[in-house]
Amino acid sequence: MIVLHHCPQTRSMRTLWLLHELDVEFRLRSYPFDRTLRSAEFLSLSPAGRVPALEIDGERMFETGAITEYLCERFSPDGLGRSPGSPDRMSWLVWLHFAETVSQHTAALTQQHVALYEDAMRSPIVMKLEAARVGKCYAAIEARLSTPVERRDYLLTSGFSAADISVGQAVYMARHFVTLDAFPAVSAWYERITAREGFEAALPQGDGIYDRDFYQPWPVG
């Protein structure tokens, strides 16, 4: 039995989406995004108190990149994964882990707009800087999807993979702070991958950490 420990609208959504795409049996245990993650029980699953945590075959895993690599190697090495020796293996690894680059800037924006409980704690300068960094991440994805030589429907030339899931989920979160208006190839790719049943199944069901679709940056000065 696979058990996924999950908070809606967090990085663990990547793993939830992946499990649905893999079409394997699993049990979902959801938590509020609060001090529950600091309990002794949860820290025994994920010592830093973060989601996701995954239980599988009596073992415990944390860190989305590691979980994605393991699940793909075990259940879909040349479907959602790319096995060693595949021409797209290097690109698969790069884009799989690029998702965390996007997410670290989104996490900073989430802290500024959502997690900090007093306005005096928030910094319009940090908001602006982190939003600009998200925009640069979008630009990197745009360049990958749209080059002078070819246009790709997915991040890999060989088609849809867990790299699209990981980066797609990171973009889902980032869109709460930075729109895709200036990135037509990313917008088209995002619409394509989020039309999948696996994405729909991973969406929050009336819960989550965001109470609005978009958070406008504060003016500096």
N, C-alpha and C positions, 0 to 999 in steps of 0.2 A: 504494500500500500504506500502511495505517495501522499504526504500531507504538506500543503503549502500554507504557511503562516503569512498573513497578508493584511495590509492596510489599504483601503481604496485611495486612489489618486496618489500613489507613491511608486517608487521603483519596482515594488513587487508586482505591479500590474504587468510588467514585462514577462515575468515568469508565468503569471496567470494566463496571459494571451498565448504564450508559447505552449503551455500545457493543453489549451483548447485546440491549438493548431496540430499538436502531436496526436490528439485524439487518444490519450491514455487515461486510464482511470486515476482519479485523485480525489482527495478530500480537502476542502477549503476551510480554514479557520481564520476568520476575520477579527481584527482588533481595532479599537479606536486609536487615533493617532495622539496618544497621550502617555502618561506615566505608566500605563500598563506595560509598555515596552521596557520598563526598567525593573519589572518584577523579577524575582529570583528564578521563577519558572521560565520566563521568556529569555533571560540572560543565559540560561543553560542551552538554549537553542541558537542564540546569536549574541555573542559576548559583548558586542558594542551596542546592543539594544536597538538594532535596526532591522527593518524588513527588506527583502524577504528572508525567511528561514525555510528550509526544505528538509523534511524527513523522508528518507528513502532507504529501504532495506536495512533498517536499524541504524543507519548513519544520519548525520546532520550536516547540512551545508548552509552557508550564507555567502553573500556577494553575488550579484546578478550575473556578472560575466562568467564566473566559475560555474554557476548553476546552468546557465545557457549552454556552455561548452559541454558539460557533462551530459545533460539531457539530450542534446543533439547527437553526441557521439554514441550514446546508448540506443536511442530510439529512431534517429533519422540522420545518419551520418552523411548521406548524400542527397537528402531531401531538404530539410531546413538547415542542416549543417553542410559543411564541405570538408571532406576527409583529407588527411595528409596526402599529397600527391595530386589533388584536384587543382586545375589551373586557377581557380578562384579562391583557394585556401587562404592565401596571404590577404587578399582584399576582404574576405569574410572576417578574419580576425581583426583587421584594422577597423572596419566599420562597426563590428560588434562592440568593440571597446570605445569607439568614438562616442557612443551613446552616453557614456559616463562624463565625457567632456561637456556635452550639452546639459546633462543633469546637474553638474556641480554649479553651473551658473544659474540654472532654474531654482536650485535649492537656495541659493543666496537671495534671489528675488522673492521666493516664497517666505523666507524669514523676514525680509523687509516689509512685505505687504500684508502678510497673514499672521506669522508666528509672534512677532513682537507685539506686545499688548498695549504699549503707550506710544503715541505719536512722537514724543520727544526722543524715543529710541531709534526712530527710522531716519535714514539718510537719503535724501534725494540724489546725492552724488553717487552713492553706491548703486541705487536703482538705475541711474543712467549708465554707469559703467558696465554693470552686469547685463543690462538690456543690449548694449552695444556688442558685448561678447557673444550673446545669443545670436544676434544678427550676423556676426562673423561665422558662427557655426552653420547657420542657414546658408550662407554664401558658399561654404565648403561643400555642403550637400548639393546645392544648385550646380556647382561646377562639376561634381561627380555625375549628376544626372543629365547634364546638358553640356557637351563638349563640341568643339569644331568638327570632330571626327564622327561622333555618333551620339545618339540620344538613348538613354537607358530607361526602361520602364521601372526597374528596380535598382538597388545599389550594386548588385552584381550582374555582370553580363549574362551569366547563366540562369538568372531568374530569381524569383522570390525566395527569401531565406530568413533565418533568425536574425540576420543583420538588419533587415527591414523592420522586424518586430522591435528590436532593441532601440534603434534610432527612431522609429516611428512613435514608440511610447514616449521617448524623451521629447520629441517634438509636440506630442499631445499635451504634455505638461508645460512646455515652453510657450505654447500659443496662448496661455493665460496672461502672458506679459509682453510678447512680441508677435505681431501678426506676420502672416506669410505673403502679404500684399505685394511685396517687391520681389518675390521669388516664384515665378510661374511654374518652373519645373518641379520645385519642391511642393507647391500647392497641388499640382496634378498627381504627383506620386503619393502625397498624403491622402488625397481623396481615394486613390486606387487601393491603398493598403487598408484604410479604415472602413472600406466597404465590406471587408471580409467578416465572416461570421465569428471568427476567433476574436477579433477586436471588439465587436459588439458584445460578446459574452463577457469580456473583461472589464467593461465599463462599470462605474459605480452605480449602485441601485438606490439613488436618493441619498447617498451619503458621500463622504469625501472631505478633503481638507479645504476646498475652494468654495466660497459662497457666491461667486459670480463667474461669468465666462471670461472676463477680461479686466485686468487691473491697470488702470492708467498710471503712467509714471508721474511722480510729483515734479513740479517745476523746480529747477535749481535756483536758489537765491530768492 
